[in-house]
């Protein structure tokens, strides 16, 4: 299984922590024939690192024509998705996600306008029901409980 990486570790490893909306995905083949995908983000908040209004996240793999390269454990993005990403920068100034898929969290909103985050490991995947209080909710693993956006930001 996947070893959960604490938010604090992600934050320490990351040079850049951004929240934003995925604007576009572009997959291309590099010089060495390596397929990679550029994810363009419109940045809504910068939690760590240089302020920016746009950012590019570089992912290994992607789908190009009839070829698809899937990198195990890699984060996936969809256009329009609201995300928080923990990044280090490569030599081209693009963001590279820390700890593969764990460094990308999807932000969802419940009926009470609360924002929740999940990367499939941290935070609960199902956020349709907001917990009444932590004491009454029995969870198997501490990292499976819903993780609020504000709590993430504070940590």
C-alpha positions as CSV (number, residue, x, y, z in Angstrom):
1,X,0.0,0.0,0.0
2,X,0.9,3.6,-0.1
3,X,2.6,5.1,2.9
4,X,0.8,8.3,3.9
5,X,3.1,11.3,3.9
6,X,2.1,13.8,6.5
7,X,1.1,17.3,5.3
8,X,3.9,18.8,7.3
9,X,6.4,16.6,5.4
10,X,4.9,17.6,2.1
11,X,5.1,21.3,3.1
12,X,8.7,21.0,4.2
13,X,9.7,19.3,1.0
14,X,7.8,21.7,-1.3
15,X,9.3,24.9,-2.5
16,X,6.0,26.1,-3.8
17,X,2.5,25.4,-2.5
18,X,-0.3,26.6,-4.7
19,X,-4.0,26.4,-4.9
20,X,-5.5,26.9,-8.3
21,X,-7.8,25.7,-11.1
22,X,-6.6,23.5,-13.9
23,X,-6.9,25.5,-17.1
24,X,-5.3,23.1,-19.6
25,X,-3.4,19.9,-20.1
26,X,-0.9,19.5,-22.9
27,X,1.0,16.2,-23.6
28,X,4.1,16.2,-25.7
29,X,7.1,14.2,-26.5
30,X,10.5,15.5,-25.4
31,X,13.9,15.2,-27.0
32,X,14.6,11.8,-25.6
33,X,11.2,10.5,-26.8
34,X,9.8,10.8,-23.3
35,X,6.1,11.6,-23.1
36,X,5.2,14.2,-20.5
37,X,2.2,16.4,-19.7
38,X,2.1,20.1,-18.9
39,X,-0.7,21.2,-16.6
40,X,-1.5,24.9,-16.7
41,X,-2.9,26.3,-13.5
42,X,-4.6,29.6,-12.8
43,X,-3.4,30.3,-9.3
44,X,-5.9,31.5,-6.7
45,X,-3.7,31.3,-3.6
46,X,0.0,30.9,-3.0
47,X,0.7,29.3,0.4
48,X,4.5,29.0,0.1
49,X,7.0,30.3,-2.4
50,X,7.0,33.1,-5.0
51,X,3.7,34.8,-5.8
52,X,2.4,33.9,-9.2
53,X,-0.9,34.1,-11.1
54,X,-0.2,31.1,-13.3
55,X,1.9,28.0,-12.9
56,X,2.9,25.0,-15.0
57,X,3.1,21.6,-13.4
58,X,5.2,19.0,-15.3
59,X,4.0,15.4,-15.1
60,X,5.8,12.3,-16.4
61,X,3.7,10.3,-18.9
62,X,0.4,11.2,-20.5
63,X,-1.6,10.3,-23.6
64,X,-0.3,11.3,-27.0
65,X,-2.2,10.1,-30.0
66,X,-2.8,6.4,-29.6
67,X,0.1,6.0,-27.1
68,X,-0.6,6.3,-23.4
69,X,2.2,6.2,-20.8
70,X,0.9,5.8,-17.3
71,X,3.3,6.4,-14.5
72,X,2.5,4.5,-11.4
73,X,1.4,6.7,-8.5
74,X,1.3,9.8,-10.6
75,X,-1.3,12.4,-9.9
76,X,-4.0,12.9,-12.5
77,X,-5.6,16.2,-13.4
78,X,-8.8,17.3,-15.1
79,X,-9.6,20.6,-16.6
80,X,-11.6,22.8,-14.3
81,X,-10.5,20.9,-11.2
82,X,-9.8,22.9,-8.0
83,X,-6.5,21.6,-6.6
84,X,-3.8,22.3,-4.1
85,X,-0.3,21.2,-5.2
86,X,3.0,20.8,-3.4
87,X,5.8,21.4,-5.8
88,X,9.5,21.7,-6.3
89,X,10.8,23.5,-9.3
90,X,12.7,21.9,-12.1
91,X,15.5,23.6,-14.2
92,X,12.8,25.0,-16.5
93,X,11.0,26.6,-13.6
94,X,8.1,24.2,-13.9
95,X,6.5,22.7,-10.8
96,X,7.1,19.0,-10.1
97,X,4.8,17.4,-7.6
98,X,6.3,16.2,-4.4
99,X,5.7,12.5,-3.5
100,X,3.8,11.8,-6.7
101,X,0.1,11.7,-6.3
102,X,0.2,12.6,-2.6
103,X,1.4,16.1,-3.4
104,X,-1.8,16.9,-5.3
105,X,-5.0,17.4,-3.4
106,X,-8.4,17.9,-4.9
107,X,-10.6,20.5,-3.3
108,X,-14.3,19.7,-3.0
109,X,-17.1,21.7,-1.4
110,X,-20.0,20.4,0.5
111,X,-23.5,21.8,0.9
112,X,-22.4,23.9,3.9
113,X,-19.9,25.6,1.7
114,X,-17.0,24.0,3.5
115,X,-14.0,23.1,1.5
116,X,-12.4,19.7,1.9
117,X,-9.2,18.3,0.4
118,X,-8.2,14.8,-0.4
119,X,-5.3,13.2,-2.3
120,X,-6.7,9.7,-2.1
121,X,-4.6,8.9,0.9
122,X,-5.0,11.9,3.2
123,X,-8.5,13.2,3.8
124,X,-11.6,11.2,3.2
125,X,-12.5,10.5,-0.4
126,X,-16.2,10.9,0.3
127,X,-16.9,14.3,1.6
128,X,-20.6,14.5,0.9
129,X,-21.4,14.0,4.6
130,X,-19.6,16.4,6.9
131,X,-18.7,14.9,10.2
132,X,-20.7,16.2,13.2
133,X,-17.6,16.1,15.4
134,X,-14.4,14.2,15.5
135,X,-15.4,12.5,18.7
136,X,-18.5,10.8,17.4
137,X,-16.9,9.6,14.1
138,X,-15.1,6.3,14.3
139,X,-12.4,6.1,11.7
140,X,-10.0,3.3,11.1
141,X,-7.0,5.5,10.2
142,X,-6.3,9.0,11.4
143,X,-5.4,10.2,7.9
144,X,-8.7,9.0,6.5
145,X,-10.8,11.6,8.3
146,X,-12.0,14.6,6.3
147,X,-9.2,17.2,6.0
148,X,-10.5,20.8,5.8
149,X,-8.9,23.3,3.4
150,X,-8.2,25.7,6.2
151,X,-6.7,23.1,8.4
152,X,-4.4,22.1,5.5
153,X,-3.4,25.7,5.1
154,X,-2.6,26.1,8.8
155,X,-0.5,22.9,8.8
